[in-house]
Amino acid sequence: MQQERQCQTCRFWLVSRLRSTGECRRRAPQVVAQIRAPDMQSIFPTTAGTDWCGEWEACRAEGTYPEERELVALS
């Protein structure tokens, strides 16, 4: 069975605690200016789990779900 090519099944996506959104880790974080602060901040793009793009890649290990990747990233 083929996976749906959405952010939530991509190897570069890290699910947030909200579970419906996450960060795309395909590229380096982007530097953005903060509106109410004089300093800069770098962030990864936030996407919905059902979003998609042309750079989707399947997870390397079969059976690796976003929740498991979150636990690995936090440890």
C-alpha angles and dihedrals in degrees: 000000000000119000120238108254098238132130092257091064097041121109091225096056122098113196118228126226088261089064093212095075136038146164125274107226096182093109136022117285116272123240113236134178116241114232098218099032132061094226134081129244133198120221140172115235113268115225138175116251089243094053120103142192139184094265099065116144128183119246112270097232117054112239093029108137128187092256091058092048090052091055091050092048093050096049 
